[in-house]
Amino acid sequence: MKQTIQSIALRAGVSKGTVSRVINGHSTVKEETRRRVLAVMEEVGYTPDPTARELSLRSKYSLGLSMRETDRRLAPYFVLFREALARRLQELGIPLVPLEEDLRVRRLPSAVLILGAREGDPRLELLAERQTPAVLIGHHPRLPWVAPDDEHGAYLATAHLIRLGHRTVAHLGNVEDTQAFHDRHSGYRRALEEAGLRPDPSLLLHAEPTALGGYRSVRRALEGGKRFSALFAAGDEMAVGAIAALEDFGLRVPGDVSVAGFDGLPEIGVRLTTVEQDIPGIALAALELALACLEGTPPQGRYVPVRLRVGDTTAPLHSGETA
């Protein structure tokens, strides 16, 4: 008798979807269940057919990618995300469907990845109405989601600046924009509070998430009399703009002001102290969650670890300096 996924599922006492996820190496299956399914497969001599799986995926699924209109599609983060996603989808034979922010298309893809979501994002409501699975790049109490540990990463960067002796640490970002910026602001505040420092609202510098946005915000603050010895930018592009503004104002980085960023973007023109996030890893995790959701797995969330990478833009506060 030829063994099938259905027969393996019956012998192992699990669903066909669970067997499929074990075969595909998904991390969403409990280890005990995974071992039971693998033991049954070995017992009956079942070997998955990778060609059949690829043909099945090719015929069954498509994946949509939705970004807000305000997100720049050529921004380094989104380029890296799309490249990693597109490579894997090509291997699986699954088409990638770029979507406009309003999602107003006659026929939606099998599942949609949502980037740049805000509180009450209408895209999530629309996808729920049309019963289309969504995976959020961010976190959500009811949807499958994947995100870098934004809060912890911002905490690491700010705590690093504080350990270097800095007590006036500005924050460059836009906490009213996306969930990521809000979480990074929370990590910044937590590091200050744990060090016994009171967050100064005047050192919260709002900026568009671009190099030009960072430049304009920091330049405006300096011209308005704001002074700080360190700055944590919620994105590497903003950090690069901030450095340019500081240097144009006659300040040395890191001699006068230390600067840390967030993202770990390659080739940005400076060896920046930054929080590295695994952008390709986030894209592949989002795809894995989308496929698991299509195969019947309940919604799950996953934080992708981040790490602090110390570069040339941070240094100890000069002895005797109080700024």
N, C-alpha and C positions, 0 to 999 in steps of 0.2 A: 504494500500500500504506500503510495506516494505521500510524504509528509508535507503539510502546508502550515502556514502561520496559524490557521484556524485550529488544526489538530494539535499544534504545539501549545496554543492557548488553553485548549480543553485539558490537556494532560497536566499543565502547570497550574491550572486554576486561576488564570488571569484573562484579561481581555486581549483581543487581537491588537489593539492599539499599544498595549504594554509590550507585547512581543516585538512589535515593529520598532518601538523606541529602544528596546534592548539591542536589536540587530543594528540599528542606526547609531548606537553609541551615545544616546541622549543621557545627560546627567540628571534627568528629572525622575529616574526610576530608583526606588529604594534598593540598597545593596543586597538585602536578603532576597528581594524579588528577582533582581538581576541574576543572582547565582542560581535560583531555582529554575528560571527559564533557560539559562545556559546549560544546566545539568540535563534538562529534558532534551534540548537540542542535541547534546552530545550522545545521550542514551539512544536516540532514534536515528542518529546519523544525519541530522538535517543541516544542510549547508545553504545559506542564503545566496540567491542569484543577484549579484550587484547590477548586472545589466537589466534584469527585470525590474529591479527597484528604481533605477534611473528612468526607465521607460514609463513606469507607473507615475513617478513624480512629474515627469514631463507632460503626461497626458492629463493629470489631475489638477495641478496647482499653478497659480501665478501669485506673485508677491508685489504689492504696491508700496511705494515710498512717498510719504507726504511730509513736506516741510512748510513752515510758515512763509508767506510771501516776503516777510521782512528778513528771513534768513538768506544769506548770500550763497548761491549754489556753488560758487567757485571758492568759498572760504576753505582754508586748509582742513579744518575738522571734517566738513561735509565731503570734501574730495576723498580723504582717507577712508571715511565710513563707506561711501558708495563703491570705491574701488575694491575694498575687501568683500563687501556684500556681492558685488557683481561677479567677482572671480568665483566665489563659491556657488552662486546660482548657476553660472555657466557650466560648472562641473556637474551639477545636478540636473541640468536641462530645464530649469524653471525660469520663465521670463520675469524680468523686473519691469514694473510699470510705474514710471514717474507720474505723480498726481499733483494737481493744483491744490492749494490750501482748502478750497471750499468742497472738494471731493464730489462736485456735481458732474458725475459721469453716468452714462446709461447703465453700464455694467461694471461693478467694482471687481478688483482682483479677489482671489480666494482669501487673502489676509492682507493687512496693511500695517506697516511700521510707521509710527507717529513720532516725529522729531520736533523739538521746540515747543512742546505743549505748555499751556498756561492754565491757571485755575479756571475751571468751567469751560475748557476748550470745546467749541461746538463740534469739532471733528469727532470727538469721542461719542457724543450724543448721536450724531448722524450714523456712525458705524453701528452703534447699538440698535438704532431703529431699523437698519437694513440687515441686521444679524450677520455682520461681517466681522470676523475675529480681528482684533487689533492688539498689537504689541507696542507698548509705550517705551520710548527711550527716556527714562525718568522713573518715577515710582508711583504706584497707585494701589489703593486698598482692594480693588476688585478685578483689575485687569492683569494679564501677564506683562511683566516689565523687566527691563534691565537698565542699569545705570552705574556709572563710576561712583565710588563713595565720595561724593562731592563735599559733604560736611567734614568728613575726616581729613580729606586732602587739604582743604582750606585751613583746618586746625593745624596740620603739620607745617604748612608754610608760615602761618602766623607765629606759631610757637618757635619755629626756627629763628625768625626775626627777633623775637623777644629774648631768646637765649643769647643772641649776639649783643644784647644790652639795649636794644631799642625800646623806648617807652611811648613814643608818639608814632603810631603805625596807622597810616591811612589805608582805606580800602577803596579800590576802584572797581566799580561794577554797576549793576542795575538790579536791585533786589525786587523791583516791581515787575520785572520782565518775565523770566522763566523760572521754573522750579530749580534748575541747576544754580542759577545766580542766587536765588533765595537760600539754598542749602549752603552755598559757599560763604555767604554772609553770616549764616549761623555758626559755621566753623570758625570764622574769624572772631566773632564775638565770644565764643566759648574759650578760645585761647587767651584772649585778653582778660576775661573774667577769672579764669583759673590762675592767672598771674597777678591778680589783684589790681588790674587796670580797668578803669571805667571807660567803656566805648564812648568816643567823642563824636556826636552826630555831625559836627562840622568837618570831620575827616572822612565822612562817607561821600565819595565823589562819584556821581552818576555819569555814566558814559555809554554810548553805543558800543557794541562788542566788536570794534574794529580798531586798527592802529590809529586812524584819524580820530575816532571817538576818544581813545585814550589820550592822545596828544591834546586835543581841545580841552578836555576836562581838567587835566593836570595843569595845563598852561593857565586856564581860567582861575584855578585855585591859587596858584603861585602869584598871579597878578593881583588877586584879591587879598593877599597877605597871609595865606595859609602856609604853615611850615610844619614839616614832619621829617623824621630821620629815616623812615622806612615806609614802604608801600607794598601792599599785597593786591595784585590785580587778579580779577576773577577769570582772566583769559590771557593767553600768551600774546595775542595780537594787541590787546590793550596795553600790556606791559611794555611792548616794544614802542608803542606810541608815547607812553609815559616817560620812558627813558629819553626819547628824543626831546620831549618838552623840558625835562629837567636839564638836559645838556644845553639846550638853546637858552635856558634861563641862567646859565653859568654855573650849574651844579654838577659835580662829578658823581658818577655811578660806578662803584659803590662808595667812593671816598666820602661824599656828602650825604647821599641818600641810597639806601639799599632797596632793591626791587626784586620781588618774587612774583611769578606768574602761575598759571594753571593750564595744563593740557599736554605739555611735552611735545609740542609740534616740532617737526624737523625743519631745518633750513630756514630759520627766521632771522638770520644775520647776526645773532649774538648768542653767546653761551650763557643762557639765562638760567637762573635758579628757578625751578618750576616743579609743579606736581605733575608727574607723568600719569596719564591714563591710557589704558590699552584700547585705542579706538577700533582697530580691526577686531580685537576680541569681543568688544561690545556688539559690533555688527554681526559677528558669527553667532554670538549668544542670542541675539534678537531673532535671527533666522531659525535657530534651534527651537526657541520658544514658540515661534509662529507655526512651525511644522508639528510640534508636539500638541499645540492647541487644535490644529486641524485634525489631528488623530485622536482627539478626545481627552487629552490631559486637562485636569482642572487648572485654572490660572495660577501661575507661580511667579515669584519675583526673584531677582538675583542682583546683588551688588558685585561689581567687578573691582578688585583691589586697585589702589593707587599707591604711588611711592614718591617721596621727595627726592629730587635730583638737584644737588647743590652745584651751582655754576659760578660764573665770575661776577654776578651782579649783586651779591650780598657780602657784607663784611661786618666785623665787630664795630660798634659805636666807638668813635674816637674818645680816648681818655679825656675827661673833663667836659665833654660835650653833653648838653642836656636836651637838645632838640629831639 
